[in-house]
Amino acid sequence: MTALVRRIMGVETEYGITNVMDSARRLGPDEISRQLFAPIVEEFRSSNIYTSNGSRLYLDVGAHPEIATAECDSLHQLIAYDRAGDVTVHDLAEKAETVLAERGVGGRVYLLKNNTDSMGNSYGCHENYLVSRDIPLKALGAQLLPFLVTRQLICGAGKISIPTKGAPNENFPAGYTMSQRADHVWEGVSSATTRSRPIINTRDEPHADSGKYRRLHVIVGDSNMSEITTALKVGTTLLVLEMIEAGEKLPDFEIANEIRSIREIARDFTGTEPVKLRSGATASPLDIQRALHEAASEWLTKRPEPDYSDEGWRGTPNEQMRPIVELWGKVLECFETGNFTPVSRDIDWVIKKTLLDRMAERGGLNITDPRLAQIDLTYHDIHPDRGIFNVLVKRGMANTLVDPAEIERARTLAPATTRAAIRGQFLKAVRRYDVPHTVDWMRLKINGEHAQEVVLPDPFANTNEDVNAMLGSLPDLAGNA
């Protein structure tokens, strides 16, 4: 079987939202979310739209603003579009603050790229990977789950966990955990998303030719502030998927109880506590990650190089994967030595823990002190001048990956190498001519008396003659309106 080194992927980010008022009154999440989306509703008569860069922007259940990135086919491209999503919702927050000030209400709007609120609710960061329909989902899950359960060691967002009666963490002592989502999943593989969150969601919505592909929907990952942590999260997953599809022999680490293990691993900063396997043997989280890292290092020596076109890489090149494998190994070495300084500017949970430890030591603070909880939360504020992570970047205390110019381009231009390019072209044209239309991931439709529709089952195709013909008819349609 051939590995897909060119793979469609995307990230869905649900943002936490809150409002701090200048007066005693505080707007609830529903109120402030409606204000946030007011410009969108005014322009498009909907709070669920596709933006000019091909991404989906909408107001999700629970008053969470959400962005699902356009289809991307290389790692750095995905990072740029994920960050462009942050900028897009931040712009909406600034507009909302301006309107509130004009109304004499005042206050600030906070958007948080995290996964839990103070009430114990969890909201997600979902990863989507196009995979071959040839691989049975059961076999794919069996090989992928051990990696996903232990992946938090290298890419968790980190969180102060205070035990709450009836919550998943009630039997654990107060302390820091590597992952925000680890306490909020309940199954390994399932079709559920909210009622009983799984690690891998099996709902069969490929948004592509269903005879060829399925969409692997991973909902266990944390929302990351660090571009480098996001790249490590997605890049390592890409490599493991490639090895599975290529038929590379991976060690058998099927975990006996994924849910118990993922919670315990989140609190094991040595990576050495034994995990019971279905075989009856045990392995440590570090053993599992180290074995997969070694396999990925070997895979990189023979990994096919994707094509390069005028529009850019069609797939993730090895030059982007090598630093991922190197950083993966570096983080694992830190677990072995107990010294995380070498990655203290790259990995979210390490960056945050380093800051919290320093503040706790300086002020003699207990882990339950609300001042530490405030730092924990403010780390995820996406405001470029107020959020702690962004302040650390400006001070040279946290690293970035993607050129800011790439992020700026990604705000308005769809990825040129995937189906999103067609969607972006279509949206700009129909909106310029003010023609009624409907769009989703696979369909572009002109509504009305002269309705036309094109279905796009190939997410890798970045041009379509039928769409070009449809766009050519727009001047006449607009003139007859």
C-alpha positions as CSV (number, residue, x, y, z in Angstrom):
1,M,0.0,0.0,0.0
2,T,1.2,3.5,-0.9
3,A,1.4,6.1,1.8
4,L,-0.4,9.4,1.2
5,V,2.4,11.9,1.6
6,R,0.0,14.4,0.1
7,R,-2.9,14.5,2.5
8,I,-5.8,16.8,2.9
9,M,-6.1,18.0,6.6
10,G,-7.7,20.7,8.6
11,V,-8.1,21.9,12.2
12,E,-11.4,23.0,13.9
13,T,-10.9,25.4,16.8
14,E,-13.7,26.2,19.3
15,Y,-12.8,29.4,21.2
16,G,-13.8,30.1,24.8
17,I,-15.4,33.6,25.1
18,T,-16.0,35.9,28.0
19,N,-16.7,39.5,28.7
20,V,-15.3,41.8,31.4
21,M,-17.3,45.0,31.8
22,D,-16.4,48.4,33.0
23,S,-19.6,48.4,35.0
24,A,-21.0,45.8,37.4
25,R,-23.1,44.1,34.7
26,R,-21.4,41.4,32.7
27,L,-22.7,40.1,29.4
28,G,-23.2,36.3,29.2
29,P,-21.6,34.1,26.6
30,D,-24.7,34.1,24.4
31,E,-25.0,37.9,24.5
32,I,-21.4,38.6,23.7
33,S,-21.3,35.9,21.0
34,R,-24.3,37.5,19.3
35,Q,-22.5,40.8,19.4
36,L,-19.3,39.2,18.1
37,F,-21.1,37.8,15.1
38,A,-23.3,40.8,14.5
39,P,-21.2,42.1,11.5
40,I,-21.3,38.6,10.0
41,V,-25.0,38.3,10.4
42,E,-25.5,41.8,9.0
43,E,-23.5,41.1,5.9
44,F,-24.4,37.5,5.2
45,R,-27.7,37.0,7.1
46,S,-26.2,34.0,8.8
47,S,-23.8,33.1,11.7
48,N,-22.5,30.2,9.7
49,I,-20.5,31.2,6.6
50,Y,-17.5,30.3,4.5
51,T,-14.9,33.0,4.4
52,S,-13.0,34.3,1.4
53,N,-10.0,32.1,2.3
54,G,-12.2,28.9,2.0
55,S,-12.5,28.3,5.8
56,R,-15.8,27.9,7.7
57,L,-16.6,30.4,10.4
58,Y,-19.7,29.8,12.6
59,L,-21.2,30.1,16.0
60,D,-21.2,26.6,17.6
61,V,-23.4,25.1,20.3
62,G,-22.6,26.6,23.6
63,A,-21.9,30.1,22.2
64,H,-18.4,29.1,21.0
65,P,-17.0,30.9,18.0
66,E,-15.5,28.2,15.8
67,I,-13.3,28.2,12.7
68,A,-12.6,25.1,10.6
69,T,-9.6,25.8,8.4
70,A,-9.8,25.4,4.6
71,E,-8.5,22.1,3.2
72,C,-4.7,22.2,3.5
73,D,-2.2,19.7,2.1
74,S,1.1,20.6,3.7
75,L,2.1,21.2,7.3
76,H,3.3,24.8,7.2
77,Q,0.3,25.7,5.1
78,L,-2.0,24.4,7.8
79,I,-0.2,26.3,10.6
80,A,-0.7,29.5,8.6
81,Y,-4.4,28.9,8.2
82,D,-4.9,27.9,11.8
83,R,-3.2,31.2,12.9
84,A,-5.2,33.2,10.3
85,G,-8.3,31.9,12.1
86,D,-7.1,33.4,15.3
87,V,-6.6,36.7,13.6
88,T,-10.1,36.6,12.1
89,V,-11.9,36.0,15.3
90,H,-9.7,38.6,17.1
91,D,-10.8,41.2,14.6
92,L,-14.4,40.4,15.3
93,A,-13.7,40.8,19.1
94,E,-12.2,44.3,18.5
95,K,-15.2,45.3,16.4
96,A,-17.5,44.1,19.2
97,E,-15.6,46.1,21.8
98,T,-15.9,49.2,19.6
99,V,-19.7,48.8,19.3
100,L,-20.0,48.2,23.1
101,A,-18.1,51.4,23.8
102,E,-20.2,53.4,21.3
103,R,-23.3,52.2,23.1
104,G,-21.9,53.3,26.5
105,V,-21.6,49.7,27.7
106,G,-17.8,49.3,27.4
107,G,-15.9,46.3,28.5
108,R,-13.5,43.9,26.9
109,V,-14.1,40.8,24.9
110,Y,-11.8,37.8,25.6
111,L,-11.3,35.0,23.2
112,L,-9.5,32.0,24.6
113,K,-7.8,29.3,22.6
114,N,-8.1,26.7,25.3
115,N,-10.3,23.7,26.1
116,T,-12.0,24.1,29.5
117,D,-13.8,26.8,31.4
118,S,-14.2,27.5,35.1
119,M,-17.5,25.5,35.2
120,G,-15.8,22.3,34.0
121,N,-17.1,22.4,30.5
122,S,-14.8,21.3,27.7
123,Y,-14.7,22.4,24.1
124,G,-12.5,21.0,21.4
125,C,-9.7,21.4,18.9
126,H,-10.5,18.7,16.3
127,E,-8.0,17.5,13.7
128,N,-9.2,16.1,10.4
129,Y,-7.0,13.9,8.2
130,L,-8.0,12.4,4.8
131,V,-7.2,8.7,4.9
132,S,-7.6,5.8,2.4
133,R,-10.8,3.9,2.5
134,D,-8.7,0.7,2.0
135,I,-7.6,0.6,5.6
136,P,-10.3,-0.8,7.9
137,L,-11.2,1.7,10.6
138,K,-10.8,-0.8,13.4
139,A,-7.3,-1.7,12.3
140,L,-6.4,2.0,11.9
141,G,-7.7,2.8,15.4
142,A,-5.9,-0.1,17.0
143,Q,-2.5,1.2,15.7
144,L,-3.2,4.9,16.2
145,L,-4.8,4.9,19.7
146,P,-1.5,4.2,21.6
147,F,0.1,7.1,19.9
148,L,-2.8,9.5,20.5
149,V,-3.1,8.4,24.2
150,T,0.6,9.2,24.8
151,R,0.9,12.1,22.3
152,Q,0.1,14.6,25.1
153,L,3.7,14.2,26.3
154,I,4.9,16.2,23.3
155,C,2.0,18.5,22.5
156,G,-0.3,19.1,25.4
157,A,-1.4,22.6,26.3
158,G,-1.1,22.1,30.0
159,K,-3.6,23.0,32.8
160,I,-4.0,23.4,36.5
161,S,-6.4,20.7,37.6
162,I,-8.4,21.2,40.8
163,P,-10.4,18.1,41.7
164,T,-14.2,18.6,41.6
165,K,-16.8,16.2,42.9
166,G,-18.4,14.2,40.2
167,A,-15.8,15.4,37.6
168,P,-13.3,13.0,35.9
169,N,-10.5,14.5,38.0
170,E,-12.2,14.0,41.4
171,N,-9.9,11.2,42.4
172,F,-6.7,13.0,41.5
173,P,-4.9,15.5,43.7
174,A,-4.7,19.2,42.7
175,G,-1.9,19.7,40.4
176,Y,-0.7,20.5,36.9
177,T,-1.6,18.2,34.0
178,M,0.0,18.0,30.5
179,S,-3.4,17.9,28.7
180,Q,-6.6,19.9,28.9
181,R,-8.6,17.3,27.0
182,A,-7.4,14.1,28.8
183,D,-10.0,14.4,31.5
184,H,-12.8,14.9,29.1
185,V,-12.7,11.9,26.8
186,W,-14.7,8.7,27.7
187,E,-14.1,6.3,24.8
188,G,-11.4,5.2,22.4
189,V,-13.4,5.1,19.2
190,S,-17.0,6.1,18.9
191,S,-19.5,8.0,16.7
192,A,-20.3,10.4,19.6
193,T,-18.8,13.9,19.9
194,T,-20.3,15.6,23.0
195,R,-22.4,13.1,25.0
196,S,-19.5,10.6,25.3
197,R,-16.4,12.1,23.8
198,P,-14.1,9.6,22.1
199,I,-10.4,9.9,21.1
200,I,-11.3,9.2,17.5
201,N,-14.8,10.0,16.2
202,T,-16.1,7.6,13.6
203,R,-18.9,9.6,12.1
204,D,-18.5,8.9,8.4
205,E,-18.5,12.3,6.7
206,P,-15.5,12.2,4.3
207,H,-16.4,15.5,2.5
208,A,-14.8,13.8,-0.5
209,D,-15.3,10.8,-2.7
210,S,-16.6,8.2,-0.2
211,G,-15.5,5.3,-2.3
212,K,-11.8,6.4,-2.0
213,Y,-11.5,8.3,1.3
214,R,-12.7,8.6,4.8
215,R,-12.1,11.6,7.2
216,L,-10.2,10.6,10.3
217,H,-11.7,12.9,13.0
218,V,-9.4,13.2,16.0
219,I,-11.0,15.1,18.9
220,V,-8.6,14.3,21.8
221,G,-6.1,17.0,21.0
222,D,-5.6,20.3,22.9
223,S,-5.8,23.8,21.4
224,N,-2.3,25.0,21.1
225,M,-1.0,28.6,21.3
226,S,2.4,27.7,20.1
227,E,2.8,27.2,16.3
228,I,5.6,24.8,16.9
229,T,3.5,22.7,19.3
230,T,0.7,22.6,16.7
231,A,3.2,21.5,14.1
232,L,4.5,18.8,16.3
233,K,1.0,17.6,17.1
234,V,-0.1,17.4,13.5
235,G,3.3,16.5,12.0
236,T,3.9,13.4,14.2
237,T,0.3,12.3,13.5
238,L,0.9,12.6,9.8
239,L,4.0,10.5,10.0
240,V,2.3,7.7,12.0
241,L,-0.6,7.7,9.5
242,E,1.9,7.5,6.6
243,M,3.6,4.5,8.2
244,I,0.3,2.7,8.8
245,E,-0.8,3.3,5.2
246,A,2.6,2.2,3.9
247,G,2.3,-1.1,5.8
248,E,5.3,-0.3,7.9
249,K,5.5,-2.7,10.9
250,L,4.8,-0.8,14.1
251,P,5.2,-2.2,17.6
252,D,2.0,-3.6,19.2
253,F,1.1,-1.2,22.1
254,E,-2.7,-1.7,22.2
255,I,-3.6,-0.2,25.6
256,A,-6.0,-2.2,27.9
257,N,-7.9,0.9,29.2
258,E,-7.2,4.0,27.1
259,I,-9.4,6.3,29.2
260,R,-7.9,5.4,32.5
261,S,-4.4,5.6,31.0
262,I,-4.9,8.9,29.2
263,R,-5.8,10.6,32.6
264,E,-2.9,9.0,34.5
265,I,-0.4,9.8,31.8
266,A,-1.5,13.5,31.9
267,R,-0.1,13.7,35.4
268,D,3.1,11.6,34.9
269,F,5.9,14.0,34.2
270,T,8.5,11.2,34.2
271,G,6.7,9.3,31.4
272,T,7.7,6.1,33.1
273,E,4.6,4.9,34.9
274,P,3.7,1.5,33.5
275,V,0.6,1.3,31.2
276,K,-1.2,-2.1,31.0
277,L,-1.5,-3.4,27.4
278,R,-4.1,-5.7,26.0
279,S,-1.4,-8.3,25.6
280,G,-1.0,-8.5,29.3
281,A,2.4,-6.8,29.2
282,T,3.2,-3.2,30.3
283,A,4.9,-0.3,28.7
284,S,5.6,3.2,29.8
285,P,4.3,6.2,27.8
286,L,7.9,7.0,27.1
287,D,8.5,3.5,25.7
288,I,5.5,3.9,23.4
289,Q,6.6,7.3,22.1
290,R,10.2,6.4,21.8
291,A,9.4,3.3,19.7
292,L,7.1,5.3,17.4
293,H,9.7,8.1,17.1
294,E,12.4,5.5,16.1
295,A,10.0,4.1,13.5
296,A,9.3,7.6,12.2
297,S,13.1,8.4,12.0
298,E,13.6,5.3,9.9
299,W,10.5,6.1,7.8
300,L,12.0,9.5,7.1
301,T,15.0,7.9,5.4
302,K,12.8,6.4,2.7
303,R,9.7,8.7,2.8
304,P,8.7,9.8,-0.8
305,E,9.1,13.5,-1.6
306,P,5.9,15.2,-2.6
307,D,5.7,17.3,-5.8
308,Y,6.3,21.0,-6.0
309,S,4.3,23.2,-8.3
310,D,4.0,26.9,-9.1
311,E,1.4,27.1,-6.3
312,G,3.7,25.5,-3.7
313,W,4.3,22.1,-2.2
314,R,1.6,19.5,-2.9
315,G,2.2,17.6,0.3
316,T,4.5,18.1,3.3
317,P,8.1,18.0,2.1
318,N,10.8,16.2,4.1
319,E,12.4,19.5,4.8
320,Q,9.4,20.3,7.0
321,M,9.2,16.8,8.5
322,R,12.9,16.6,9.6
323,P,12.6,19.3,12.2
324,I,9.4,17.6,13.5
325,V,11.2,14.3,14.0
326,E,14.2,16.1,15.6
327,L,12.0,18.0,18.1
328,W,10.0,14.9,18.8
329,G,13.2,13.2,19.9
330,K,14.3,16.2,21.9
331,V,11.1,16.3,24.0
332,L,11.5,12.6,24.7
333,E,15.1,13.2,25.8
334,C,13.8,15.8,28.2
335,F,11.6,13.2,29.9
336,E,14.6,11.0,30.2
337,T,16.8,13.6,31.8
338,G,14.0,15.5,33.7
339,N,15.3,18.8,32.3
340,F,12.8,20.5,30.0
341,T,14.8,23.6,29.4
342,P,15.8,22.6,25.8
343,V,12.1,22.8,24.8
344,S,10.9,25.5,27.2
345,R,10.2,27.9,24.2
346,D,8.5,25.4,22.0
347,I,6.1,23.2,23.8
348,D,2.9,24.7,25.3
349,W,2.7,22.7,28.5
350,V,6.4,23.2,29.2
351,I,6.2,27.0,28.5
352,K,3.2,27.4,30.8
353,K,4.5,25.1,33.6
354,T,7.8,27.0,33.6
355,L,6.0,30.3,34.0
356,L,3.6,28.9,36.7
357,D,6.5,27.3,38.7
358,R,8.4,30.5,38.6
359,M,5.4,32.6,39.8
360,A,4.5,30.0,42.5
361,E,8.1,30.0,43.8
362,R,8.5,33.8,43.8
363,G,5.2,34.4,45.6
364,G,5.1,31.3,47.7
365,L,1.8,30.3,46.1
366,N,0.0,27.0,46.4
367,I,-1.2,25.3,43.1
368,T,-4.8,26.2,44.0
369,D,-4.1,29.9,44.4
370,P,-6.5,31.9,42.1
371,R,-3.6,34.1,40.9
372,L,-2.0,31.0,39.2
373,A,-5.4,30.1,37.7
374,Q,-5.6,33.5,36.2
375,I,-2.1,33.0,34.6
376,D,-3.2,29.6,33.4
377,L,-6.2,31.1,31.6
378,T,-4.6,34.3,30.3
379,Y,-1.9,32.2,28.6
380,H,-4.6,31.3,26.0
381,D,-5.9,34.8,25.4
382,I,-5.4,35.3,21.6
383,H,-5.1,39.1,21.9
384,P,-1.7,40.0,20.4
385,D,-0.8,42.5,23.1
386,R,-2.6,41.0,26.1
387,G,-2.4,37.2,25.9
388,I,0.5,35.8,27.9
389,F,1.8,33.5,25.2
390,N,1.8,36.3,22.6
391,V,3.7,38.6,25.1
392,L,6.3,35.8,25.6
393,V,6.8,35.7,21.8
394,K,7.3,39.4,21.7
395,R,9.9,39.2,24.5
396,G,11.8,36.4,22.7
397,M,10.7,33.8,25.3
398,A,8.6,31.6,23.0
399,N,9.4,30.6,19.4
400,T,7.2,30.7,16.3
401,L,7.3,28.8,13.0
402,V,5.5,30.6,10.2
403,D,6.3,33.9,8.6
404,P,3.7,36.5,9.7
405,A,3.4,37.5,6.0
406,E,2.1,33.9,5.3
407,I,-0.5,34.3,8.0
408,E,-1.6,37.7,6.6
409,R,-2.0,36.2,3.1
410,A,-3.9,33.2,4.6
411,R,-6.5,35.6,6.1
412,T,-8.0,36.4,2.6
413,L,-6.6,33.9,0.1
414,A,-7.6,30.3,0.0
415,P,-4.9,27.6,-0.2
416,A,-3.8,27.5,-3.8
417,T,-3.1,23.8,-3.9
418,T,-6.4,22.3,-2.9
419,R,-10.2,22.4,-3.6
420,A,-10.3,25.4,-1.3
421,A,-8.9,27.5,-4.1
422,I,-12.0,26.8,-6.1
423,R,-14.3,27.7,-3.2
424,G,-12.4,30.9,-2.5
425,Q,-12.6,31.9,-6.2
426,F,-16.3,31.2,-6.3
427,L,-17.1,33.1,-3.1
428,K,-15.3,36.2,-4.2
429,A,-17.0,36.2,-7.6
430,V,-20.6,35.6,-6.4
431,R,-20.2,38.1,-3.6
432,R,-18.8,40.7,-6.0
433,Y,-21.9,40.3,-8.2
434,D,-24.2,39.9,-5.2
435,V,-25.6,36.7,-6.6
436,P,-27.6,34.4,-4.2
437,H,-25.5,31.3,-3.5
438,T,-25.0,28.3,-1.3
439,V,-21.7,26.7,-0.4
440,D,-20.5,23.8,1.6
441,W,-17.3,21.7,1.7
442,M,-18.2,19.8,-1.5
443,R,-20.8,21.9,-3.3
444,L,-21.0,25.3,-5.0
445,K,-24.4,26.5,-6.0
446,I,-25.9,29.6,-7.6
447,N,-29.5,29.9,-6.4
448,G,-32.6,31.4,-8.0
449,E,-34.3,31.1,-11.4
450,H,-31.1,30.1,-13.2
451,A,-29.8,27.7,-10.5
452,Q,-26.5,26.0,-11.2
453,E,-24.6,23.6,-9.0
454,V,-21.2,21.9,-9.1
455,V,-20.1,19.0,-6.9
456,L,-16.4,18.8,-6.0
457,P,-15.6,15.3,-4.8
458,D,-11.8,15.6,-5.3
459,P,-10.3,17.7,-2.5
460,F,-6.9,17.6,-4.2
461,A,-8.2,19.4,-7.4
462,N,-7.6,23.1,-7.3
463,T,-9.3,23.9,-10.7
464,N,-12.6,22.9,-12.2
465,E,-13.9,23.7,-15.7
466,D,-17.6,23.5,-14.7
467,V,-17.0,26.1,-12.0
468,N,-15.2,28.3,-14.5
469,A,-18.2,28.1,-16.8
470,M,-20.6,28.9,-13.9
471,L,-18.5,31.9,-13.0
472,G,-18.5,33.1,-16.6
473,S,-22.3,33.3,-16.5
474,L,-22.3,35.7,-13.5
475,P,-22.3,39.0,-15.4
476,D,-25.5,38.0,-17.2
477,L,-27.1,36.7,-14.1
478,A,-26.3,39.9,-12.2
479,G,-27.6,41.9,-15.1
480,N,-30.9,40.1,-15.2
481,A,-31.4,40.3,-11.4
